[in-house]
Amino acid sequence: MSAAPPLPRWLIPLAALGAAVILLPLLGLLIRADLSSFLRLITEESALVALRLSLQTSLTATAACVLVGIPLGLLCARSSRPGMGLLRTGVLLPLVLPPVVGGIALLYTFGRLGILGASLEAAGVQIAFTSVAVVLAQTFVSLPFMVLSVEGALRSHDARYERVAASLGATPTYTLRRVTLPVLAPALMTGTVLCFARALGEFGATITFAGSLQGTTRTVPLEVYLLRETDPEGAVALSLLLVLIAAVVVGATYARSRGGR
């Protein structure tokens, strides 16, 4: 294929401005960090506990997003049943809601006095201010990324392969497993990475619904918030660690998608 035509030159300064909005604060964080004590700061006991909890809950929330986000994305893209537009709007609301609003909504649903929480408490099950609450908060804010990735890929994908499979006698489940999902593989990978990155950085819904209990609900973003006043160097070090993790994950995914293309 021939090379793409050149872009207008006036796009360059606007693109540079957009890049500066993102990169300059990250550069400021890197300059502020004390690299000589970086390793010591991120290996302190409280930091390691928070990092371990963040990775465990983020991976669990990502698995939950994959499990339920793919069916939701498929329904939003392909189903014509009444109410699908309303369902799609509701599912994507966490993208625009302040995370603290999501935390309050979760608290009044699964909290001790919540709609479901009261019954769960009566049964001896407590969710609020536990590690389960962290996973729920992370899933709440991350799930829309998987739904959007799947829906967007399906809407731009020609359904003729599925129709051919159906005409040859393939069941809907077989068609989904052997035709649709393989075609969606790049979008699924992108959605999974976005869900993990969003879950790892979640703060507002977590602190509202799960609190900040060391070893139980205090993830790295909450640890950074607490260290901001008492140990600024530690807060900067943990912030830089989160940036590095996100950069590695996103960079590896981008390189793999480019290679696959």
The 8 nearest C-alpha neighbors of each residue, nearest first, counted from 0:
[[1, 2, 3, 4, 260, 5, 257, 259],
 [2, 0, 3, 4, 5, 6, 260, 257],
 [1, 3, 4, 0, 5, 6, 7, 260],
 [2, 4, 5, 1, 6, 0, 7, 8],
 [3, 5, 2, 6, 1, 7, 0, 8],
 [6, 4, 3, 7, 8, 2, 10, 11],
 [5, 7, 8, 4, 10, 9, 3, 11],
 [8, 6, 9, 10, 5, 11, 4, 12],
 [7, 9, 10, 11, 6, 12, 5, 13],
 [8, 10, 11, 7, 12, 13, 6, 14],
 [9, 11, 8, 13, 12, 7, 14, 6],
 [10, 12, 14, 9, 13, 8, 15, 7],
 [13, 11, 15, 14, 10, 16, 9, 8],
 [12, 14, 16, 10, 15, 11, 17, 9],
 [13, 15, 17, 11, 16, 12, 10, 18],
 [14, 16, 12, 18, 13, 17, 11, 19],
 [17, 15, 19, 13, 14, 18, 12, 20],
 [16, 18, 14, 20, 19, 15, 13, 21],
 [17, 19, 15, 21, 16, 20, 22, 14],
 [18, 20, 22, 16, 23, 21, 17, 15],
 [19, 21, 17, 18, 22, 23, 16, 24],
 [22, 20, 19, 18, 23, 24, 25, 17],
 [21, 23, 19, 25, 24, 18, 20, 26],
 [22, 24, 26, 19, 25, 21, 27, 20],
 [25, 23, 27, 26, 22, 28, 21, 20],
 [26, 24, 28, 22, 27, 23, 29, 21],
 [25, 27, 23, 29, 24, 28, 22, 30],
 [26, 28, 24, 30, 25, 29, 23, 31],
 [27, 29, 25, 31, 26, 30, 32, 24],
 [28, 30, 26, 32, 27, 31, 25, 239],
 [31, 29, 27, 28, 32, 26, 33, 25],
 [32, 30, 28, 29, 27, 33, 235, 232],
 [33, 31, 29, 30, 34, 235, 236, 28],
 [34, 32, 35, 36, 37, 31, 232, 236],
 [33, 35, 37, 36, 32, 38, 236, 29],
 [34, 36, 33, 37, 38, 39, 32, 40],
 [35, 37, 39, 34, 38, 33, 40, 236],
 [38, 36, 34, 40, 39, 35, 236, 33],
 [39, 37, 41, 40, 36, 42, 35, 34],
 [38, 40, 36, 42, 37, 41, 43, 35],
 [39, 41, 37, 38, 42, 233, 43, 36],
 [40, 42, 38, 39, 43, 46, 237, 37],
 [43, 41, 39, 40, 47, 38, 46, 44],
 [42, 44, 46, 40, 41, 45, 47, 39],
 [43, 45, 47, 46, 48, 42, 41, 49],
 [44, 46, 48, 47, 43, 49, 213, 222],
 [45, 47, 49, 43, 44, 48, 41, 50],
 [48, 46, 50, 44, 49, 45, 42, 51],
 [49, 47, 45, 51, 46, 50, 214, 44],
 [48, 50, 218, 219, 46, 52, 47, 51],
 [51, 49, 53, 47, 52, 48, 219, 46],
 [52, 50, 48, 54, 53, 49, 47, 55],
 [51, 53, 49, 55, 50, 54, 218, 56],
 [54, 52, 218, 50, 56, 51, 55, 57],
 [53, 55, 57, 51, 52, 56, 58, 50],
 [56, 54, 52, 58, 53, 57, 51, 59],
 [55, 57, 59, 134, 53, 58, 54, 60],
 [58, 56, 60, 54, 198, 59, 199, 55],
 [57, 59, 61, 55, 60, 56, 54, 62],
 [58, 60, 56, 62, 57, 61, 55, 63],
 [59, 61, 138, 63, 57, 134, 62, 58],
 [62, 60, 64, 58, 63, 195, 59, 194],
 [61, 63, 65, 59, 60, 64, 66, 58],
 [62, 64, 60, 66, 61, 65, 67, 59],
 [65, 63, 61, 68, 142, 62, 66, 67],
 [64, 66, 62, 68, 63, 67, 69, 61],
 [65, 67, 63, 64, 68, 62, 69, 70],
 [66, 68, 64, 69, 70, 65, 63, 71],
 [69, 67, 64, 71, 65, 146, 145, 70],
 [68, 70, 72, 71, 67, 65, 73, 149],
 [71, 69, 73, 72, 68, 67, 74, 66],
 [72, 70, 68, 74, 69, 73, 146, 75],
 [71, 73, 146, 150, 149, 69, 75, 74],
 [74, 72, 70, 76, 71, 75, 77, 69],
 [73, 75, 78, 71, 77, 72, 76, 70],
 [76, 74, 72, 73, 77, 78, 71, 87],
 [77, 75, 150, 73, 74, 72, 154, 78],
 [76, 78, 74, 73, 75, 79, 153, 154],
 [77, 79, 74, 80, 75, 76, 83, 73],
 [80, 78, 81, 77, 83, 75, 74, 76],
 [79, 81, 78, 83, 82, 74, 84, 77],
 [82, 80, 83, 79, 84, 85, 78, 86],
 [81, 83, 85, 84, 86, 80, 79, 87],
 [84, 82, 86, 85, 81, 80, 87, 75],
 [85, 83, 87, 86, 82, 88, 75, 81],
 [86, 84, 88, 82, 83, 87, 89, 90],
 [85, 87, 83, 89, 84, 88, 90, 82],
 [88, 86, 84, 90, 89, 85, 83, 75],
 [89, 87, 85, 91, 86, 90, 92, 84],
 [88, 90, 86, 92, 87, 91, 85, 93],
 [89, 91, 87, 88, 92, 86, 143, 93],
 [90, 92, 143, 88, 89, 93, 94, 87],
 [91, 93, 89, 94, 90, 95, 96, 88],
 [94, 92, 96, 95, 140, 91, 139, 143],
 [95, 93, 92, 91, 96, 143, 140, 144],
 [94, 96, 93, 92, 97, 91, 98, 140],
 [95, 97, 93, 94, 98, 92, 100, 101],
 [96, 98, 100, 99, 95, 101, 93, 203],
 [99, 97, 203, 204, 101, 100, 96, 102],
 [98, 100, 203, 204, 102, 101, 97, 207],
 [101, 99, 103, 98, 102, 97, 104, 96],
 [100, 102, 104, 98, 99, 103, 204, 105],
 [204, 101, 103, 99, 208, 207, 105, 100],
 [102, 104, 106, 100, 105, 101, 107, 99],
 [105, 103, 101, 107, 102, 106, 100, 108],
 [106, 104, 108, 102, 103, 107, 109, 101],
 [105, 107, 110, 103, 208, 108, 109, 104],
 [108, 106, 113, 104, 110, 105, 109, 103],
 [107, 109, 113, 114, 105, 106, 115, 110],
 [108, 110, 116, 113, 115, 106, 105, 107],
 [111, 109, 106, 113, 116, 127, 112, 107],
 [110, 112, 116, 117, 113, 120, 109, 127],
 [113, 111, 117, 110, 116, 107, 114, 109],
 [114, 112, 107, 108, 116, 110, 109, 115],
 [113, 115, 108, 116, 117, 107, 109, 112],
 [116, 114, 109, 113, 108, 118, 117, 119],
 [115, 117, 109, 113, 110, 119, 111, 118],
 [118, 116, 120, 112, 111, 119, 115, 113],
 [119, 117, 121, 120, 116, 115, 122, 114],
 [118, 120, 116, 124, 122, 121, 117, 123],
 [119, 121, 123, 124, 117, 122, 118, 125],
 [122, 120, 118, 119, 123, 117, 124, 116],
 [121, 123, 119, 120, 124, 118, 117, 125],
 [124, 122, 120, 121, 119, 125, 118, 117],
 [125, 123, 119, 120, 122, 126, 121, 116],
 [124, 126, 120, 127, 123, 119, 116, 111],
 [127, 125, 132, 129, 131, 109, 128, 124],
 [126, 128, 110, 132, 129, 209, 208, 125],
 [209, 129, 127, 210, 132, 208, 126, 216],
 [130, 128, 132, 131, 127, 126, 209, 216],
 [129, 131, 133, 132, 216, 215, 134, 128],
 [132, 130, 134, 129, 133, 126, 135, 127],
 [131, 133, 135, 129, 130, 209, 127, 134],
 [134, 132, 130, 136, 131, 135, 205, 209],
 [135, 133, 137, 131, 60, 56, 132, 136],
 [134, 136, 132, 138, 137, 133, 139, 131],
 [137, 135, 139, 133, 138, 134, 205, 204],
 [138, 136, 198, 134, 139, 135, 140, 60],
 [137, 139, 60, 135, 141, 136, 140, 142],
 [138, 140, 136, 137, 141, 142, 135, 93],
 [139, 141, 93, 137, 138, 142, 136, 94],
 [142, 140, 194, 138, 143, 139, 197, 144],
 [141, 143, 64, 144, 145, 138, 139, 140],
 [144, 142, 146, 91, 145, 141, 147, 90],
 [145, 143, 147, 142, 146, 141, 190, 194],
 [144, 146, 190, 148, 143, 68, 147, 142],
 [145, 147, 72, 143, 68, 149, 144, 148],
 [146, 148, 150, 144, 145, 149, 151, 143],
 [149, 147, 145, 151, 190, 146, 186, 150],
 [150, 148, 72, 152, 146, 147, 151, 186],
 [151, 149, 72, 76, 147, 153, 152, 148],
 [150, 152, 154, 148, 153, 149, 147, 155],
 [153, 151, 149, 155, 150, 154, 156, 148],
 [152, 154, 156, 150, 155, 151, 149, 76],
 [153, 155, 151, 156, 152, 150, 76, 157],
 [156, 154, 152, 153, 151, 157, 150, 158],
 [157, 155, 153, 154, 152, 158, 182, 151],
 [156, 158, 159, 155, 160, 153, 154, 161],
 [159, 157, 161, 160, 156, 162, 153, 179],
 [158, 160, 162, 161, 157, 163, 164, 156],
 [161, 159, 163, 162, 158, 164, 178, 157],
 [160, 162, 164, 159, 163, 158, 165, 174],
 [163, 161, 159, 165, 160, 164, 166, 158],
 [162, 164, 166, 160, 165, 161, 159, 167],
 [163, 165, 161, 167, 162, 169, 166, 160],
 [164, 166, 169, 162, 168, 167, 163, 161],
 [167, 165, 163, 168, 164, 162, 169, 161],
 [168, 166, 164, 165, 169, 163, 162, 170],
 [167, 169, 165, 166, 170, 164, 163, 171],
 [170, 168, 165, 164, 167, 173, 174, 171],
 [169, 171, 173, 172, 174, 168, 165, 164],
 [172, 170, 174, 173, 175, 169, 165, 176],
 [173, 171, 175, 174, 170, 176, 169, 177],
 [172, 174, 176, 170, 175, 171, 177, 169],
 [175, 173, 171, 178, 177, 172, 176, 169],
 [174, 176, 179, 172, 173, 178, 177, 180],
 [175, 177, 173, 174, 180, 178, 172, 179],
 [176, 178, 174, 175, 173, 179, 181, 180],
 [179, 177, 174, 175, 181, 180, 176, 182],
 [180, 178, 175, 182, 181, 183, 177, 176],
 [179, 181, 183, 182, 176, 178, 175, 184],
 [182, 180, 184, 183, 179, 178, 177, 176],
 [181, 183, 179, 180, 184, 178, 185, 156],
 [184, 182, 180, 186, 181, 185, 187, 179],
 [183, 185, 187, 181, 186, 182, 180, 188],
 [186, 184, 188, 187, 183, 189, 256, 182],
 [187, 185, 189, 183, 188, 184, 148, 190],
 [188, 186, 184, 190, 189, 185, 191, 183],
 [187, 189, 191, 185, 186, 190, 184, 192],
 [188, 190, 186, 192, 187, 191, 193, 185],
 [191, 189, 145, 187, 193, 148, 188, 192],
 [192, 190, 188, 194, 189, 193, 187, 195],
 [191, 193, 195, 189, 194, 190, 196, 188],
 [192, 194, 190, 196, 195, 191, 197, 189],
 [195, 193, 141, 191, 197, 192, 196, 61],
 [194, 196, 198, 192, 61, 193, 197, 57],
 [195, 197, 193, 199, 198, 194, 192, 245],
 [198, 196, 194, 200, 199, 195, 141, 193],
 [199, 197, 137, 195, 57, 201, 200, 196],
 [200, 198, 196, 57, 197, 201, 195, 53],
 [199, 201, 197, 198, 220, 196, 202, 241],
 [200, 202, 198, 199, 197, 137, 203, 205],
 [201, 203, 205, 220, 204, 206, 221, 200],
 [204, 202, 99, 98, 205, 206, 207, 201],
 [102, 205, 203, 99, 98, 207, 101, 136],
 [206, 204, 209, 202, 208, 207, 203, 136],
 [205, 207, 210, 209, 203, 204, 208, 211],
 [208, 206, 102, 204, 205, 210, 209, 99],
 [207, 209, 102, 106, 205, 206, 204, 210],
 [128, 210, 208, 205, 132, 206, 127, 133],
 [211, 209, 206, 128, 207, 208, 212, 216],
 [212, 210, 217, 216, 206, 213, 209, 221],
 [211, 213, 216, 217, 215, 210, 214, 128],
 [214, 212, 217, 215, 216, 211, 49, 48],
 [213, 215, 48, 216, 212, 217, 49, 52],
 [216, 214, 212, 213, 130, 217, 129, 52],
 [215, 217, 212, 211, 130, 218, 209, 129],
 [218, 216, 211, 213, 212, 221, 49, 215],
 [217, 219, 49, 53, 221, 220, 52, 216],
 [218, 220, 222, 49, 221, 50, 223, 53],
 [221, 219, 223, 222, 218, 202, 200, 224],
 [220, 222, 224, 223, 218, 219, 217, 225],
 [223, 221, 219, 225, 224, 220, 226, 218],
 [224, 222, 234, 220, 226, 221, 225, 227],
 [223, 225, 221, 227, 222, 226, 220, 234],
 [224, 226, 222, 227, 223, 221, 228, 229],
 [227, 225, 230, 229, 223, 234, 228, 224],
 [226, 228, 231, 224, 234, 225, 230, 229],
 [229, 227, 226, 230, 231, 225, 224, 234],
 [228, 230, 226, 227, 231, 225, 233, 234],
 [231, 229, 226, 233, 232, 227, 228, 234],
 [232, 230, 227, 234, 233, 226, 235, 228],
 [233, 231, 235, 234, 230, 236, 32, 33],
 [232, 234, 236, 230, 231, 235, 40, 237],
 [233, 235, 223, 231, 226, 237, 227, 232],
 [236, 234, 238, 232, 233, 237, 32, 239],
 [235, 237, 233, 239, 238, 234, 37, 32],
 [238, 236, 240, 234, 239, 235, 41, 233],
 [239, 237, 235, 241, 240, 236, 234, 242],
 [238, 240, 242, 236, 237, 241, 235, 243],
 [239, 241, 237, 243, 238, 242, 236, 244],
 [242, 240, 244, 238, 239, 243, 245, 237],
 [241, 243, 239, 245, 240, 244, 246, 238],
 [242, 244, 246, 240, 241, 245, 247, 239],
 [245, 243, 241, 247, 246, 242, 240, 248],
 [244, 246, 242, 248, 243, 247, 249, 241],
 [247, 245, 243, 249, 244, 248, 250, 242],
 [246, 248, 250, 244, 245, 249, 251, 243],
 [249, 247, 245, 251, 250, 246, 252, 244],
 [248, 250, 252, 246, 251, 247, 245, 253],
 [251, 249, 253, 247, 252, 248, 246, 254],
 [252, 250, 254, 248, 253, 249, 247, 255],
 [251, 253, 255, 249, 250, 254, 256, 248],
 [252, 254, 250, 256, 255, 251, 249, 257],
 [255, 253, 257, 251, 252, 256, 258, 250],
 [254, 256, 258, 252, 257, 253, 259, 251],
 [257, 255, 259, 253, 258, 254, 260, 252],
 [258, 256, 260, 254, 255, 259, 253, 252],
 [257, 259, 255, 256, 260, 254, 253, 252],
 [260, 258, 256, 257, 255, 185, 254, 253],
 [259, 257, 258, 256, 255, 185, 254, 253]]
